[in-house]
Amino acid sequence: MINLSVCKSANPNGLSGWEKLEINGSSEFERVVKKYSYAAFGDLKDDYRKSDNIESLCPLAIFDVDNDPGDPRLLIDEAKELLNGVFYIILSSRHHKKIKGSKPAIDRFRIFVFLDKSLTAKKENYQLEVIKISERLGLFDFLDMSALKDISRQYYASPEDAIFIVNAADKFCVDEIISEAKDDLVEIQAIRDEVKKNIKNIKNNKKNISSDSNDYYTFIDVDAMNSLPLDIIYESLTGSNMTQKGSYLMAKGVAPGTSQSKKSFTVFQDNEEWLWHDFKTLESGNVLTFMEQLGFNAHEAAVKLEVMFNVTLLVENLEFYKKIFFDALSKSYNDKSFKAEVRKGFTADVVLLDVKTYGLRVANKSFTLSDFGVDKLFVINHLKDGMRRRNLGLE
């Protein structure tokens, strides 16, 4: 008996409509995977496909081989040799031997490896476990990494004429794999805790880059910066690749004295935040501190990453402009004095105050009174009050 979850919804995104089947024999298995989209998970909370809703897994691992240009190549016949002695099924996918965009016609297929028990239905445990299985089988270098690590991955049905190869051997024993992954997670969590402790002061000292202050005309959305994928940032800015080494994504360090050493640098996600740790220097941090390791200050880092990921990290700090506006208004008694006081608050070459609307323009930035939460009458009354105080000699 083989367990597999299939999607019976007509919606191609497969977010719901899942059913766990008990399949009797390879012929029935072939019929199912050529008719339905399928997945390796078992029970699904609320019938909604996402990683946090996976409550159990089927006793199999599914591996996706795309043979994209530039990646190591694995043909079906070569996969059969690697997997000799293991209970597996090879199924060619929809784009097998077809031109796929700019990609050539080549072997594209799935590998089902049947296990003696289910893997752990927790995202991080699962990711380590399937990586370790793929390494033991010699498959790791040839696999689609996004599919490999995705516990809720959906695979589309193959065409009726798809290649279907069965090797009925012993199921792959996973007890040792599960135990190793559990131990590795304890070690990884200890490192994560240490990294988070090391960067606590960074998070508590963001005055010059955050919206907590009205002393700066822009602030950096540090949380958004630290959620950017640090593995991609590393590879783009250093020109070096990160490679999976057991439980860790490893690369050469960037701190002085480590750039030519053995790979000691790792990155990982903790909730939405990306963190890094260097095992040689014992230094650690987040995306912001990594950029500082490369010589960027906070503003330069934000500018660089905005372009790289087409995101907004530098945000106008309205509180900065409001502070200058209201400080100037409190010292003014007519339009001319108001305009002069506003100019004192800025170092920009172009500062304009429209005396008709009292709208403010600083360089290429424009603000209306509504941006500051007031109207024209409010300004006029303050200027009249300023003139009254001046005439009474109170200023």
N, C-alpha and C positions, 0 to 999 in steps of 0.2 A: 504494500500500500504506500502510495506517494502523496504527500500533502503539498498543495499549492494554492495560493489565493488568486482568484481571477476577478476581473472587473466586468460586470454585466451591464454597466451604464452605457448609454449611447454617447455620452459626453466624452470626447477624446482625452480631456485632462485627467480623467480617472480620479476625481476627488472623492467620489462616493460610489455606491453600488458594488461593493466588494463582497465576495463569498469565498470562504475557505473550503476547498474540495478535498475529498479523499479519492485518489485516482488509482484504479486497479490496472497496473500493467503499462508498459511503454507505448502500446498502440493507442490507448486512451489518452495518455500524456501527450502524444504527438497531436492528436485531434484537438486537445484543449489549447495548447500553445500556438496552434495555427488558427484558432478561432477567436480567442480572447486576449486582451492585455493581461499581464500576470505580474506577480511580485512574490518575494520570498517571505514577507511577513505573514503571520497567522491571524490572530484576533486583533481587531481594529476598533478602538473606542469611538463611539458615536458614528461609526461608518464614515469617518472623515480621514482621508489619507494625509497625514503629516507625521513627522518623526516622533513627536511627543505623544501621539495616540497609539503607537505600536505597543500592544500588550503581550504579544508572543510572536515567535518566529517558527516557520516551517523548518524541518531538519534538512535544509539544503542551502548551498551558497551559489549565487548566480554571478557569473563574471562576463563582462562585455568586452569584446575585442573589436576595435574599429580600424586598426592599422592605419592611423592618420599619417600623412607625410611628416617625416622628421622623427617619428617615434619608432622604437624597435618593432620589427615586423614578426608576426607569428601566423603562419598558415595553418589551415585545418589539419593537414597531415602531420605537421610538427607538433601541434597540440595533442594529437592522439598519442604520439610517442612520449610526451611529457607525462601524460596522465595514465599510462599503462599501469594496471594494477589497482586503479581506483574506479569506483562506480560513478560513471559520468554519462551525460548526454550532451552532444554538440548539436546546436540548431543554428542554421544560417539565418541572418536577419534580413530585413526588407531590402537593404542596399548591398547585399552580397553580390560581388562581381559587377557592380554598377557604378557609373560615374556619379559622384555625390558632390554637386557644386563644382569646386575646383579640384576635388579629390579624385584620384584615379580609381578605376575598377579594380577591386582587390577583395580578398577574403574578409568578410565581416560576419561575425557570429557570436553566439552566446554559449557559455559552458555552464551546465548544471552539475555541481558536485554534490553527491548525496552523502549526508552526514549521519553518524550513529546517534546523534542527539541534536536538539536545536541549540543555536547560539543564544547569547544573552540579549534579552529584549530591552537593552538600554543603549542609546546612541553611541556613547563613547566606548563602552565595552565591545559593542558590535564592530565598530570601526577597527579597533585593534585586532579583534579576532579574525575578521575576514582578510585583513592585511597579512596576518601571520599564516593563515591557510594558503593564501596566494603565493607567499614566499616559499613555503614548504613544497608547494607543487611546481615551483619554477615559473609561475605565471605573472608575477607582480609587474615586471617591467613592460608587459605588453597590454596592460589593462587600462580601461577608461577610469581614471581616478575619481571623477565626480560620481560615476555609477558605483564604484567599488565601496565608497564610504557612506553611501546614502541608504539608510536603513528602510526608508519608505519608497525606494525606487520602483517606478512602474516601467515595465518593458512591453513594447507593442507586439502584437501577434505577428508571426511570420507568415509569408505566403504559402499557399497549398503545396507549391513545388519546392519548398525549402528543404535543404539537406537536413536529415535527421539521423544521427549516429548514436547508437547505444553501446556502452561497454559495461556489461553486467558483472561487476566485481565486488570486492568488499567496500562497505561504506567507510568513509574517512572518519577516523576517531578524533574527537575534538576535546577530550578531557584535559589533556596537557595544554592545548591552545587556550582554553578558557581560563585555566589556572594562571598561566603566564600573563595573559592580558589583565587579569585581576591584580596581580602583583605589580605590573607595570603602571596601572592606574594609580595605585597607592603612591608610587614613586613620583609620577607626574603631578599628582595633586600636591605633594609636599613641595615640589618646585614651584607650582603655581602659587601656593600660599606664600612662599618666600618672595616671589616676584611681586605679588600684590602688596606685601609688606614694604618692599623696597621702593615702590612707586607711590606709597600713601602720601608722602610729603609733597610729591609733584601735584597730586590732585588737590591737596589742601593749600597750595600756594599758586593759584592761577590768577592773581589779581591783575597782572599786567596783560593777560590774554583772554580774560573772560568777561562776561556781561555783568559780573558782580561790581564792577567799578565804572564810574562816570568820568574817569581821568583819561580815557583813550577813545579816539574817534571810531575805531573798529575793535571788535573782539574776535577771537578765534573760537569756533565751535570745536572745542577739544574732544568732546565725546564723539562727535561725528568723525573727527580725524582718527581717533583711536579705534574706530570700527572699520576702517579701511583695511583690506587684506594685506597683511604685512609680508606674506610670502611673495606676492606679486611686486610689492614695493621693493623688497630686497633684490629680487632678480632684475628688476628694471634699472635700479640705481647703482648696483654693484657690477652688473654684467655676469654674475655667477649664478649657477643653478642651485636650488635646494633639492635634496633627494631624501626619500623616505628611508630611514635606517631603523628598522624595528618599530618601536613605538614613537619615534621622533622624526620630525621633518628637519633635516640637518643641513648646515652650510658652514663655510669658513667665517670666522669672526670678523668684525669690522673695527674693533677697538685696537689701538696701537699694540703691536706685539702679537696679534693673533691672526692678521690677514694672511700670512703664509703658513699658518699652523694647520694641523689636522682639523677636520670639521668639528667645531666645538659650539656652534651657534644654533639655537633652535627657536622656532616660533610656534605659537599655538593660540587658539581662541579660548577665552573665558567669558561665557555668555556672549555679549555683543562686542567685547573688547579684544583686540589682538595684543598679545604680550610676547616678549622675547627674553631669552636667558642665554648667557655665555658660560659654558661649563669650565672654561679655563680661567677667565677673569672673575667669575662669580658675579658679574654685573648683570642687571636685568632692567626691564622697563616696558614702555608701550610704544606706539607709533611715534609720538612726539619725541620721546627720548632717543629712539632709533635715528630719527632725522637729525637730531643734535649730534649723535655719534658721527654722522657723515658730514658735519660742519654747517648744517643749516640752523639759523635761529628760528624761533617759532613762526614769525611772519613769512620768512623765506620758505619754510616747510609748507605752510598753508598755501602759498601761491603755487608752489611746485605740484602739490598733490591735487589742487583744484583742477589744474590743466590735465594731469595724468588720468584722473577719474571722472572728469566733467561733473564735479560736485561743487557746492558752495561751502566754503569753510570760513572765509572772512566775511563777517556780518557787520553792517553799519550799526554802531552803538548810538541809538537815538538819545540815550541818557546824557551822553557827552555834549551833544548839540543843545539839548534842553537846558543843561546846567549853564552854558555860556549865554543862551538866550535870556533866561530869567535873571542871571547875575547882571547882565547889561541893562535889562529893563528896570531892575531895582535901583540903578545908579543914574537913570536918565530922566530928563525933564522935558524934552521935545524930540522931534524926529532926528534932528542933526546930532544931538548928543547920544541918542539911542544907537544911531548908525556908527558913531565913533566908538562907543563902548563895545558893540558887537565885534568890530574889527580888532580890538585889542585882544579878544579871546582866541583869535586864530593866527596861525603862522602861514596859512594859505595865501597865495598871491591875489586870488580873486575872492573877495567877500562882498556880497551885495545884499542890501536890505531894501526891499521894495516898500517905499513909504506909503504907497497906496493900499497895499494889502498886508504889509509887514511880513511877507514871505521872505524866507532866507535862502540865499544861494551861496554855497561855499565850494569853490572850484566847480566840479561837474555834478554836485549834489544839490538838490533842491528840497526845501521843506516848507510846508504851509502851516498856518497857525493851528489847524486841526491836528497836525502831527504832534504838536506840543500840548494839545488838549485845551486850547483857549480860542477866543475869537477876537475880532478887531476891536470891539468895544472894550474888552478886557485890557488890551494894550493902551488904548486911548485914555482910559480911566487911570491907569498906572502912570502914564506920562503927565496927566493933569495933576495927580497927587504929587509927583516929583517936582513939578513947577511950583505947587503950593508950598512944599517944604523948602524949596530954594528961596522963594520970596519971603518966607518967614525966617530965613537964616538958619534953618535947621540942618542944612548940609554945607 
